[in-house]
Amino acid sequence: MSIKRHGVGPRLSQAAVHDNTVYLAGMVAGDPSADTKGQTEQILKKIDETLAAAGSHKSKLLSATVYLANMATYNDMNAAWDAWVDKSNTPARATVEARLASSKYLVEIMCVAAI
């Protein structure tokens, strides 16, 4: 089986496709000045774009891991998530509190989807 990579950079690829599965890198907001809900909305838009480039869609999400800098913002993240997620095809999901790569990031999301 071949592996196809999307958004290849010197350190990581935005997505890697193997067989009928696409693995997305952890994604953060392009504008980290936004609050948790705003950063989550930005990330979900990036996920939509990256999945589309790989030939997939949010309805095909298998799993998601959400990293929050502060678990007190869980409801704010969920407000954006709940408005976005395909309610008929919700993925397995874990949400954890973690120190992210930079203090300006409040949320990071990593996903796996079928093609």
Backbone as JSON Lines, residues from 0, in Angstrom:
{"i":0,"aa":"M","n":[0.82,-1.18,0.0],"ca":[0.0,0.0,0.0],"c":[0.87,1.25,0.0]}
{"i":1,"aa":"S","n":[0.48,2.19,-0.79],"ca":[1.22,3.45,-0.83],"c":[0.67,4.42,0.21]}
{"i":2,"aa":"I","n":[1.47,5.4,0.53],"ca":[1.08,6.46,1.46],"c":[1.11,7.77,0.69]}
{"i":3,"aa":"K","n":[0.03,8.53,0.79],"ca":[-0.03,9.84,0.15],"c":[-0.08,10.88,1.27]}
{"i":4,"aa":"R","n":[0.75,11.91,1.12],"ca":[0.81,12.96,2.14],"c":[0.3,14.28,1.57]}
{"i":5,"aa":"H","n":[-0.38,15.05,2.41],"ca":[-0.92,16.35,2.03],"c":[-0.33,17.42,2.94]}
{"i":6,"aa":"G","n":[-0.05,18.59,2.4],"ca":[0.5,19.67,3.2],"c":[1.82,19.3,3.83]}
{"i":7,"aa":"V","n":[2.71,18.75,3.02],"ca":[4.0,18.28,3.52],"c":[4.9,19.46,3.89]}
{"i":8,"aa":"G","n":[5.45,19.41,5.06],"ca":[6.4,20.43,5.52],"c":[7.67,19.76,6.0]}
{"i":9,"aa":"P","n":[8.62,20.55,6.46],"ca":[9.9,19.99,6.9],"c":[9.8,19.18,8.19]}
{"i":10,"aa":"R","n":[8.75,19.41,8.98],"ca":[8.61,18.72,10.26],"c":[7.45,17.72,10.26]}
{"i":11,"aa":"L","n":[6.38,18.04,9.54],"ca":[5.2,17.18,9.56],"c":[4.35,17.42,8.33]}
{"i":12,"aa":"S","n":[3.45,16.5,8.07],"ca":[2.45,16.65,7.02],"c":[1.12,16.95,7.69]}
{"i":13,"aa":"Q","n":[0.27,17.74,7.04],"ca":[-1.05,18.04,7.59],"c":[-1.93,16.8,7.6]}
{"i":14,"aa":"A","n":[-1.7,15.89,6.63],"ca":[-2.47,14.65,6.58],"c":[-1.66,13.58,5.88]}
{"i":15,"aa":"A","n":[-1.88,12.34,6.29],"ca":[-1.28,11.19,5.64],"c":[-2.4,10.19,5.37]}
{"i":16,"aa":"V","n":[-2.45,9.71,4.12],"ca":[-3.48,8.76,3.72],"c":[-2.84,7.41,3.46]}
{"i":17,"aa":"H","n":[-3.38,6.4,4.12],"ca":[-2.92,5.02,3.91],"c":[-4.16,4.16,3.78]}
{"i":18,"aa":"D","n":[-4.2,3.37,2.72],"ca":[-5.36,2.53,2.45],"c":[-6.58,3.45,2.36]}
{"i":19,"aa":"N","n":[-7.6,3.24,3.14],"ca":[-8.8,4.08,3.09],"c":[-8.96,4.91,4.35]}
{"i":20,"aa":"T","n":[-7.82,5.3,4.94],"ca":[-7.84,6.06,6.18],"c":[-6.96,7.29,6.04]}
{"i":21,"aa":"V","n":[-7.45,8.43,6.55],"ca":[-6.67,9.66,6.55],"c":[-6.4,10.05,8.0]}
{"i":22,"aa":"Y","n":[-5.14,10.32,8.29],"ca":[-4.68,10.7,9.62],"c":[-4.31,12.19,9.57]}
{"i":23,"aa":"L","n":[-4.98,13.01,10.35],"ca":[-4.69,14.44,10.38],"c":[-3.74,14.77,11.52]}
{"i":24,"aa":"A","n":[-2.84,15.68,11.25],"ca":[-1.94,16.19,12.28],"c":[-2.77,16.99,13.29]}
{"i":25,"aa":"G","n":[-2.21,17.23,14.44],"ca":[-2.85,18.14,15.38],"c":[-2.94,19.52,14.75]}
{"i":26,"aa":"M","n":[-4.12,20.12,14.81],"ca":[-4.33,21.43,14.17],"c":[-4.63,22.47,15.22]}
{"i":27,"aa":"V","n":[-4.06,23.66,15.0],"ca":[-4.28,24.8,15.88],"c":[-4.83,25.96,15.05]}
{"i":28,"aa":"A","n":[-5.31,26.97,15.72],"ca":[-5.92,28.13,15.07],"c":[-4.88,28.96,14.33]}
{"i":29,"aa":"G","n":[-5.28,29.52,13.2],"ca":[-4.43,30.43,12.45],"c":[-4.31,31.78,13.15]}
{"i":30,"aa":"D","n":[-5.38,32.17,13.86],"ca":[-5.4,33.42,14.61],"c":[-5.58,33.09,16.09]}
{"i":31,"aa":"P","n":[-4.49,32.92,16.8],"ca":[-4.6,32.51,18.2],"c":[-5.06,33.63,19.15]}
{"i":32,"aa":"S","n":[-5.37,34.81,18.62],"ca":[-5.89,35.86,19.5],"c":[-7.36,35.62,19.85]}
{"i":33,"aa":"A","n":[-8.01,34.68,19.16],"ca":[-9.41,34.35,19.43],"c":[-9.53,33.58,20.75]}
{"i":34,"aa":"D","n":[-10.74,33.58,21.31],"ca":[-11.0,32.8,22.51],"c":[-11.12,31.31,22.15]}
{"i":35,"aa":"T","n":[-11.39,30.49,23.12],"ca":[-11.45,29.04,22.89],"c":[-12.47,28.67,21.82]}
{"i":36,"aa":"K","n":[-13.66,29.24,21.89],"ca":[-14.67,28.94,20.88],"c":[-14.2,29.36,19.49]}
{"i":37,"aa":"G","n":[-13.65,30.56,19.39],"ca":[-13.16,31.07,18.11],"c":[-12.01,30.23,17.56]}
{"i":38,"aa":"Q","n":[-11.08,29.84,18.42],"ca":[-9.99,28.97,17.96],"c":[-10.53,27.63,17.5]}
{"i":39,"aa":"T","n":[-11.49,27.08,18.23],"ca":[-12.08,25.79,17.83],"c":[-12.75,25.91,16.47]}
{"i":40,"aa":"E","n":[-13.49,26.98,16.24],"ca":[-14.15,27.18,14.95],"c":[-13.13,27.25,13.82]}
{"i":41,"aa":"Q","n":[-12.01,27.94,14.04],"ca":[-10.96,28.01,13.03],"c":[-10.38,26.63,12.74]}
{"i":42,"aa":"I","n":[-10.14,25.87,13.79],"ca":[-9.57,24.53,13.63],"c":[-10.54,23.62,12.87]}
{"i":43,"aa":"L","n":[-11.81,23.68,13.19],"ca":[-12.8,22.83,12.52],"c":[-12.89,23.16,11.04]}
{"i":44,"aa":"K","n":[-12.73,24.43,10.71],"ca":[-12.7,24.82,9.29],"c":[-11.48,24.22,8.6]}
{"i":45,"aa":"K","n":[-10.33,24.25,9.28],"ca":[-9.11,23.62,8.74],"c":[-9.29,22.12,8.56]}
{"i":46,"aa":"I","n":[-9.97,21.5,9.52],"ca":[-10.23,20.06,9.42],"c":[-11.09,19.78,8.19]}
{"i":47,"aa":"D","n":[-12.15,20.56,7.99],"ca":[-12.99,20.4,6.8],"c":[-12.16,20.49,5.53]}
{"i":48,"aa":"E","n":[-11.31,21.51,5.44],"ca":[-10.48,21.72,4.24],"c":[-9.49,20.59,4.03]}
{"i":49,"aa":"T","n":[-8.86,20.14,5.1],"ca":[-7.86,19.08,5.0],"c":[-8.51,17.74,4.63]}
{"i":50,"aa":"L","n":[-9.65,17.45,5.24],"ca":[-10.37,16.23,4.88],"c":[-10.79,16.25,3.42]}
{"i":51,"aa":"A","n":[-11.3,17.39,2.95],"ca":[-11.71,17.5,1.54],"c":[-10.53,17.27,0.61]}
{"i":52,"aa":"A","n":[-9.38,17.83,0.93],"ca":[-8.19,17.65,0.1],"c":[-7.76,16.19,0.04]}
{"i":53,"aa":"A","n":[-8.07,15.44,1.1],"ca":[-7.71,14.03,1.15],"c":[-8.82,13.13,0.62]}
{"i":54,"aa":"G","n":[-9.94,13.72,0.21],"ca":[-11.05,12.94,-0.32],"c":[-12.0,12.41,0.74]}
{"i":55,"aa":"S","n":[-12.07,13.1,1.87],"ca":[-12.94,12.66,2.95],"c":[-13.84,13.8,3.39]}
{"i":56,"aa":"H","n":[-14.55,13.6,4.5],"ca":[-15.53,14.57,4.99],"c":[-15.74,14.32,6.49]}
{"i":57,"aa":"K","n":[-16.2,15.33,7.2],"ca":[-16.4,15.18,8.64],"c":[-17.39,14.06,8.98]}
{"i":58,"aa":"S","n":[-18.27,13.71,8.07],"ca":[-19.2,12.6,8.32],"c":[-18.49,11.26,8.37]}
{"i":59,"aa":"K","n":[-17.23,11.24,7.95],"ca":[-16.45,10.0,7.94],"c":[-15.4,9.96,9.05]}
{"i":60,"aa":"L","n":[-15.48,10.91,9.99],"ca":[-14.55,10.91,11.12],"c":[-14.7,9.63,11.93]}
{"i":61,"aa":"L","n":[-13.58,9.03,12.25],"ca":[-13.58,7.83,13.1],"c":[-13.27,8.19,14.54]}
{"i":62,"aa":"S","n":[-12.29,9.1,14.71],"ca":[-11.91,9.5,16.06],"c":[-11.36,10.92,16.04]}
{"i":63,"aa":"A","n":[-11.42,11.54,17.2],"ca":[-10.86,12.88,17.38],"c":[-10.29,12.97,18.79]}
{"i":64,"aa":"T","n":[-9.17,13.65,18.91],"ca":[-8.6,13.96,20.21],"c":[-8.51,15.47,20.31]}
{"i":65,"aa":"V","n":[-9.13,16.02,21.34],"ca":[-9.14,17.46,21.57],"c":[-8.24,17.75,22.77]}
{"i":66,"aa":"Y","n":[-7.29,18.64,22.56],"ca":[-6.39,19.07,23.63],"c":[-6.78,20.49,24.02]}
{"i":67,"aa":"L","n":[-7.08,20.7,25.28],"ca":[-7.42,22.04,25.79],"c":[-6.34,22.51,26.75]}
{"i":68,"aa":"A","n":[-5.95,23.75,26.62],"ca":[-4.96,24.32,27.53],"c":[-5.54,24.44,28.94]}
{"i":69,"aa":"N","n":[-6.87,24.57,29.01],"ca":[-7.53,24.72,30.31],"c":[-8.9,24.05,30.22]}
{"i":70,"aa":"M","n":[-9.12,23.03,31.01],"ca":[-10.37,22.28,30.96],"c":[-11.57,23.15,31.35]}
{"i":71,"aa":"A","n":[-11.33,24.29,31.97],"ca":[-12.43,25.2,32.3],"c":[-13.11,25.75,31.04]}
{"i":72,"aa":"T","n":[-12.45,25.62,29.88],"ca":[-13.02,26.12,28.62],"c":[-13.72,25.0,27.82]}
{"i":73,"aa":"Y","n":[-13.94,23.86,28.46],"ca":[-14.56,22.69,27.82],"c":[-15.9,23.05,27.15]}
{"i":74,"aa":"N","n":[-16.75,23.78,27.85],"ca":[-18.06,24.13,27.3],"c":[-17.94,25.07,26.1]}
{"i":75,"aa":"D","n":[-16.97,25.97,26.13],"ca":[-16.76,26.88,24.99],"c":[-16.32,26.09,23.75]}
{"i":76,"aa":"M","n":[-15.41,25.14,23.94],"ca":[-14.98,24.3,22.82],"c":[-16.16,23.5,22.31]}
{"i":77,"aa":"N","n":[-16.94,22.92,23.22],"ca":[-18.09,22.1,22.81],"c":[-19.16,22.91,22.09]}
{"i":78,"aa":"A","n":[-19.29,24.18,22.38],"ca":[-20.27,25.01,21.66],"c":[-19.93,25.04,20.18]}
{"i":79,"aa":"A","n":[-18.66,25.19,19.86],"ca":[-18.23,25.17,18.45],"c":[-18.32,23.76,17.88]}
{"i":80,"aa":"W","n":[-17.87,22.78,18.63],"ca":[-17.88,21.38,18.17],"c":[-19.31,20.93,17.86]}
{"i":81,"aa":"D","n":[-20.23,21.18,18.8],"ca":[-21.61,20.72,18.63],"c":[-22.3,21.36,17.43]}
{"i":82,"aa":"A","n":[-21.95,22.61,17.12],"ca":[-22.52,23.28,15.94],"c":[-21.95,22.71,14.65]}
{"i":83,"aa":"W","n":[-20.78,22.1,14.71],"ca":[-20.07,21.62,13.52],"c":[-20.24,20.13,13.25]}
{"i":84,"aa":"V","n":[-20.17,19.3,14.26],"ca":[-20.1,17.85,14.08],"c":[-21.36,17.32,13.38]}
{"i":85,"aa":"D","n":[-21.17,16.3,12.55],"ca":[-22.29,15.62,11.89],"c":[-22.99,14.78,12.95]}
{"i":86,"aa":"K","n":[-24.18,15.2,13.34],"ca":[-24.88,14.57,14.47],"c":[-25.25,13.11,14.21]}
{"i":87,"aa":"S","n":[-25.31,12.71,12.94],"ca":[-25.61,11.31,12.6],"c":[-24.36,10.44,12.56]}
{"i":88,"aa":"N","n":[-23.2,11.08,12.6],"ca":[-21.94,10.35,12.46],"c":[-20.88,10.88,13.41]}
{"i":89,"aa":"T","n":[-21.2,10.95,14.68],"ca":[-20.23,11.48,15.63],"c":[-19.08,10.49,15.82]}
{"i":90,"aa":"P","n":[-17.86,11.01,15.88],"ca":[-16.69,10.12,16.05],"c":[-16.48,9.75,17.51]}
{"i":91,"aa":"A","n":[-15.67,8.74,17.72],"ca":[-15.16,8.5,19.07],"c":[-14.28,9.71,19.39]}
{"i":92,"aa":"R","n":[-14.36,10.22,20.62],"ca":[-13.62,11.45,20.93],"c":[-13.11,11.42,22.36]}
{"i":93,"aa":"A","n":[-11.91,11.95,22.52],"ca":[-11.34,12.16,23.85],"c":[-10.99,13.64,23.97]}
{"i":94,"aa":"T","n":[-11.17,14.2,25.15],"ca":[-10.77,15.58,25.4],"c":[-9.9,15.57,26.65]}
{"i":95,"aa":"V","n":[-8.71,16.15,26.52],"ca":[-7.78,16.18,27.63],"c":[-7.21,17.58,27.82]}
{"i":96,"aa":"E","n":[-6.81,17.87,29.02],"ca":[-6.11,19.12,29.29],"c":[-4.62,18.87,29.1]}
{"i":97,"aa":"A","n":[-3.97,19.78,28.37],"ca":[-2.55,19.61,28.09],"c":[-1.88,20.96,27.91]}
{"i":98,"aa":"R","n":[-0.61,21.02,28.2],"ca":[0.17,22.21,27.89],"c":[0.5,22.13,26.4]}
{"i":99,"aa":"L","n":[0.03,23.09,25.63],"ca":[0.22,23.08,24.18],"c":[1.57,23.71,23.83]}
{"i":100,"aa":"A","n":[1.93,23.64,22.55],"ca":[3.25,24.07,22.08],"c":[3.55,25.53,22.41]}
{"i":101,"aa":"S","n":[2.51,26.36,22.45],"ca":[2.68,27.78,22.78],"c":[1.49,28.2,23.64]}
{"i":102,"aa":"S","n":[1.72,29.09,24.57],"ca":[0.64,29.53,25.47],"c":[-0.45,30.3,24.73]}
{"i":103,"aa":"K","n":[-0.19,30.74,23.51],"ca":[-1.22,31.46,22.74],"c":[-2.29,30.51,22.2]}
{"i":104,"aa":"Y","n":[-1.97,29.22,22.12],"ca":[-2.95,28.24,21.64],"c":[-3.76,27.71,22.81]}
{"i":105,"aa":"L","n":[-5.07,27.72,22.64],"ca":[-5.98,27.25,23.67],"c":[-6.55,25.88,23.35]}
{"i":106,"aa":"V","n":[-6.5,25.5,22.06],"ca":[-7.09,24.25,21.59],"c":[-6.21,23.65,20.5]}
{"i":107,"aa":"E","n":[-6.12,22.34,20.46],"ca":[-5.52,21.61,19.36],"c":[-6.37,20.36,19.14]}
{"i":108,"aa":"I","n":[-6.64,20.04,17.87],"ca":[-7.48,18.88,17.57],"c":[-6.78,18.01,16.54]}
{"i":109,"aa":"M","n":[-6.81,16.71,16.79],"ca":[-6.22,15.71,15.91],"c":[-7.31,14.69,15.56]}
{"i":110,"aa":"C","n":[-7.39,14.29,14.28],"ca":[-8.48,13.4,13.85],"c":[-7.98,12.28,12.96]}
{"i":111,"aa":"V","n":[-8.8,11.24,12.89],"ca":[-8.62,10.15,11.94],"c":[-9.97,9.96,11.25]}
{"i":112,"aa":"A","n":[-9.95,9.78,9.92],"ca":[-11.21,9.61,9.18],"c":[-11.06,8.54,8.11]}
{"i":113,"aa":"A","n":[-12.18,7.97,7.72],"ca":[-12.22,7.06,6.6],"c":[-12.32,7.88,5.32]}
{"i":114,"aa":"I","n":[-11.99,7.25,4.2],"ca":[-12.12,7.92,2.9],"c":[-13.3,7.31,2.19]}
